[in-house]
Amino acid sequence: MLMLLFYVGNDRYALESKLVIEVIPKVELKKLHNAPNYMPGLFNYRNRLVPVIDLCHLIGGHPCSSHLSTRIILVNYQGETALSLQETLPENYLAPTSHTKILGLMAERITGTLRKQETELFDSGIQVDAAPYLGEMIADGQGMIQCIHVEHLLPDSQKKFYF
């Protein structure tokens, strides 16, 4: 499977590229008052309001730095319902429709991809209840990469609010 790589601080993370609609430059966001700190706001993407999660803030506790490689990853976000559907589709399948829920993920150093077989991913054996979006690990010559499960990024209470 093809994975999109990004950083939070000096740590590498990855998400499945089949969920990615587009990677765009950092844009000005409309602040959402009283939203969680890791939700810096939303923006208009092709006449659709897209909420944005700052992955550096969510995972590392600090907002993304302003670098040229700090970008917003637009993903096809279907929450729990996407899990069973994705397993029956080809690896590179993504067909956003007018009903597709789009979520923006702001991250640093989004500059590369990595191709790994599913058999190369391993379970760390550690479950962090406060971070259910943290998935399997990948080992390579540079160290460890943590996979992100996009469908678990928002708690149920926030899914209803943003979508």
CORSULTA-V347182 format. One record per residue. N is the residue number from 1. RES is the residue in one letter. PSI is psi in degrees with one decimal (* if undefined). OMEGA is omega in whole degrees, 0 to 359 (* if undefined). D_LAST is the distance of its C-alpha to the last C-alpha in Angstrom with 2 decimals. Layout:
n=N res=RES psi=PSI omega=OMEGA d_last=D_LAST
n=N res=RES psi=PSI omega=OMEGA d_last=D_LAST
This chain:
n=1 res=M psi=149.3 omega=180 d_last=28.15
n=2 res=L psi=129.6 omega=183 d_last=27.31
n=3 res=M psi=140.2 omega=174 d_last=25.54
n=4 res=L psi=128.0 omega=182 d_last=24.35
n=5 res=L psi=145.2 omega=173 d_last=26.04
n=6 res=F psi=171.0 omega=182 d_last=25.16
n=7 res=Y psi=149.8 omega=164 d_last=26.60
n=8 res=V psi=107.6 omega=189 d_last=25.82
n=9 res=G psi=-125.6 omega=178 d_last=29.18
n=10 res=N psi=3.9 omega=182 d_last=31.77
n=11 res=D psi=139.4 omega=180 d_last=29.81
n=12 res=R psi=142.5 omega=178 d_last=28.52
n=13 res=Y psi=161.8 omega=180 d_last=25.27
n=14 res=A psi=151.5 omega=171 d_last=24.07
n=15 res=L psi=154.8 omega=183 d_last=21.18
n=16 res=E psi=130.1 omega=183 d_last=21.65
n=17 res=S psi=-21.5 omega=180 d_last=21.99
n=18 res=K psi=-15.9 omega=177 d_last=20.83
n=19 res=L psi=-14.5 omega=186 d_last=17.19
n=20 res=V psi=126.7 omega=175 d_last=17.94
n=21 res=I psi=-46.1 omega=183 d_last=17.25
n=22 res=E psi=152.1 omega=171 d_last=19.15
n=23 res=V psi=123.3 omega=185 d_last=20.55
n=24 res=I psi=159.1 omega=174 d_last=20.90
n=25 res=P psi=158.9 omega=176 d_last=22.94
n=26 res=K psi=131.9 omega=181 d_last=21.59
n=27 res=V psi=166.7 omega=177 d_last=20.49
n=28 res=E psi=133.5 omega=183 d_last=20.38
n=29 res=L psi=146.9 omega=172 d_last=17.15
n=30 res=K psi=117.9 omega=182 d_last=16.24
n=31 res=K psi=139.1 omega=175 d_last=16.55
n=32 res=L psi=105.4 omega=181 d_last=14.14
n=33 res=H psi=142.0 omega=180 d_last=16.75
n=34 res=N psi=10.2 omega=174 d_last=16.72
n=35 res=A psi=160.6 omega=176 d_last=14.02
n=36 res=P psi=152.3 omega=182 d_last=15.52
n=37 res=N psi=-29.3 omega=181 d_last=18.23
n=38 res=Y psi=0.8 omega=176 d_last=16.76
n=39 res=M psi=87.5 omega=185 d_last=13.81
n=40 res=P psi=-15.8 omega=178 d_last=16.08
n=41 res=G psi=-160.7 omega=179 d_last=13.72
n=42 res=L psi=167.3 omega=179 d_last=11.94
n=43 res=F psi=166.0 omega=180 d_last=13.75
n=44 res=N psi=118.7 omega=177 d_last=14.15
n=45 res=Y psi=104.5 omega=179 d_last=14.55
n=46 res=R psi=49.9 omega=179 d_last=16.27
n=47 res=N psi=26.6 omega=174 d_last=14.79
n=48 res=R psi=135.8 omega=176 d_last=11.12
n=49 res=L psi=126.4 omega=183 d_last=9.54
n=50 res=V psi=117.3 omega=174 d_last=9.10
n=51 res=P psi=148.4 omega=183 d_last=8.79
n=52 res=V psi=132.6 omega=173 d_last=12.04
n=53 res=I psi=129.3 omega=174 d_last=13.58
n=54 res=D psi=103.6 omega=184 d_last=17.36
n=55 res=L psi=-31.2 omega=177 d_last=18.78
n=56 res=C psi=-40.8 omega=180 d_last=22.18
n=57 res=H psi=-43.1 omega=181 d_last=21.08
n=58 res=L psi=-47.6 omega=186 d_last=19.10
n=59 res=I psi=-44.7 omega=188 d_last=22.01
n=60 res=G psi=-9.8 omega=177 d_last=25.00
n=61 res=G psi=6.9 omega=178 d_last=24.46
n=62 res=H psi=147.8 omega=181 d_last=25.14
n=63 res=P psi=156.8 omega=176 d_last=23.24
n=64 res=C psi=141.1 omega=174 d_last=23.76
n=65 res=S psi=157.3 omega=178 d_last=27.07
n=66 res=S psi=89.1 omega=176 d_last=27.48
n=67 res=H psi=160.8 omega=176 d_last=29.14
n=68 res=L psi=-29.1 omega=181 d_last=29.26
n=69 res=S psi=2.7 omega=173 d_last=27.80
n=70 res=T psi=120.2 omega=187 d_last=24.74
n=71 res=R psi=174.9 omega=174 d_last=21.96
n=72 res=I psi=121.9 omega=177 d_last=18.25
n=73 res=I psi=118.6 omega=176 d_last=17.45
n=74 res=L psi=121.6 omega=183 d_last=14.67
n=75 res=V psi=152.3 omega=174 d_last=13.63
n=76 res=N psi=106.3 omega=186 d_last=12.31
n=77 res=Y psi=114.1 omega=179 d_last=9.79
n=78 res=Q psi=6.2 omega=180 d_last=9.81
n=79 res=G psi=-148.1 omega=184 d_last=10.35
n=80 res=E psi=-32.9 omega=185 d_last=13.46
n=81 res=T psi=-19.0 omega=182 d_last=13.76
n=82 res=A psi=-22.5 omega=187 d_last=14.70
n=83 res=L psi=-54.3 omega=184 d_last=17.72
n=84 res=S psi=-34.8 omega=181 d_last=20.04
n=85 res=L psi=-42.6 omega=185 d_last=19.23
n=86 res=Q psi=-31.7 omega=183 d_last=19.97
n=87 res=E psi=-18.1 omega=181 d_last=23.36
n=88 res=T psi=-3.0 omega=185 d_last=24.56
n=89 res=L psi=155.0 omega=175 d_last=23.79
n=90 res=P psi=156.8 omega=185 d_last=26.12
n=91 res=E psi=-39.9 omega=185 d_last=25.70
n=92 res=N psi=15.8 omega=184 d_last=24.81
n=93 res=Y psi=131.4 omega=169 d_last=22.46
n=94 res=L psi=116.3 omega=180 d_last=19.27
n=95 res=A psi=79.9 omega=180 d_last=18.49
n=96 res=P psi=138.7 omega=178 d_last=15.22
n=97 res=T psi=-176.5 omega=178 d_last=14.72
n=98 res=S psi=-15.7 omega=180 d_last=12.95
n=99 res=H psi=-5.3 omega=180 d_last=10.50
n=100 res=T psi=134.5 omega=175 d_last=10.11
n=101 res=K psi=120.8 omega=181 d_last=7.03
n=102 res=I psi=131.7 omega=178 d_last=8.91
n=103 res=L psi=135.9 omega=176 d_last=9.36
n=104 res=G psi=134.2 omega=179 d_last=12.54
n=105 res=L psi=109.0 omega=179 d_last=15.16
n=106 res=M psi=131.1 omega=180 d_last=18.10
n=107 res=A psi=166.0 omega=181 d_last=21.34
n=108 res=E psi=155.6 omega=174 d_last=25.08
n=109 res=R psi=52.6 omega=175 d_last=27.70
n=110 res=I psi=90.0 omega=188 d_last=25.64
n=111 res=T psi=-1.2 omega=185 d_last=28.83
n=112 res=G psi=174.0 omega=176 d_last=29.38
n=113 res=T psi=166.9 omega=181 d_last=28.70
n=114 res=L psi=133.0 omega=178 d_last=30.41
n=115 res=R psi=123.0 omega=179 d_last=31.27
n=116 res=K psi=149.7 omega=173 d_last=31.81
n=117 res=Q psi=151.4 omega=179 d_last=32.42
n=118 res=E psi=-29.4 omega=180 d_last=30.39
n=119 res=T psi=-14.8 omega=179 d_last=33.70
n=120 res=E psi=-6.2 omega=177 d_last=33.89
n=121 res=L psi=139.9 omega=178 d_last=30.90
n=122 res=F psi=150.6 omega=180 d_last=31.95
n=123 res=D psi=130.1 omega=180 d_last=30.53
n=124 res=S psi=-18.1 omega=182 d_last=31.51
n=125 res=G psi=0.8 omega=180 d_last=32.06
n=126 res=I psi=121.9 omega=178 d_last=30.27
n=127 res=Q psi=120.1 omega=178 d_last=27.06
n=128 res=V psi=106.6 omega=184 d_last=25.38
n=129 res=D psi=-33.2 omega=181 d_last=23.32
n=130 res=A psi=-9.3 omega=182 d_last=21.70
n=131 res=A psi=66.7 omega=182 d_last=20.65
n=132 res=P psi=-11.7 omega=180 d_last=19.63
n=133 res=Y psi=-11.9 omega=179 d_last=18.34
n=134 res=L psi=121.9 omega=185 d_last=22.02
n=135 res=G psi=-144.3 omega=184 d_last=23.59
n=136 res=E psi=170.0 omega=179 d_last=26.93
n=137 res=M psi=152.6 omega=174 d_last=29.49
n=138 res=I psi=134.5 omega=176 d_last=31.41
n=139 res=A psi=137.6 omega=173 d_last=34.91
n=140 res=D psi=-173.2 omega=183 d_last=36.59
n=141 res=G psi=-18.4 omega=181 d_last=39.55
n=142 res=Q psi=-3.2 omega=180 d_last=37.71
n=143 res=G psi=-143.0 omega=185 d_last=36.32
n=144 res=M psi=148.1 omega=176 d_last=33.13
n=145 res=I psi=128.5 omega=179 d_last=29.60
n=146 res=Q psi=129.3 omega=177 d_last=26.67
n=147 res=C psi=146.4 omega=179 d_last=23.99
n=148 res=I psi=130.6 omega=174 d_last=20.30
n=149 res=H psi=101.5 omega=185 d_last=18.08
n=150 res=V psi=-38.6 omega=184 d_last=14.73
n=151 res=E psi=-14.0 omega=180 d_last=13.12
n=152 res=H psi=8.8 omega=183 d_last=14.35
n=153 res=L psi=-37.7 omega=182 d_last=13.33
n=154 res=L psi=133.7 omega=172 d_last=10.67
n=155 res=P psi=156.0 omega=182 d_last=12.04
n=156 res=D psi=-39.4 omega=182 d_last=10.62
n=157 res=S psi=-33.4 omega=180 d_last=10.54
n=158 res=Q psi=-27.7 omega=177 d_last=8.29
n=159 res=K psi=-42.9 omega=181 d_last=5.77
n=160 res=K psi=-34.1 omega=182 d_last=5.51
n=161 res=F psi=-43.1 omega=186 d_last=5.82
n=162 res=Y psi=-19.4 omega=182 d_last=3.80
n=163 res=F psi=* omega=* d_last=0.00
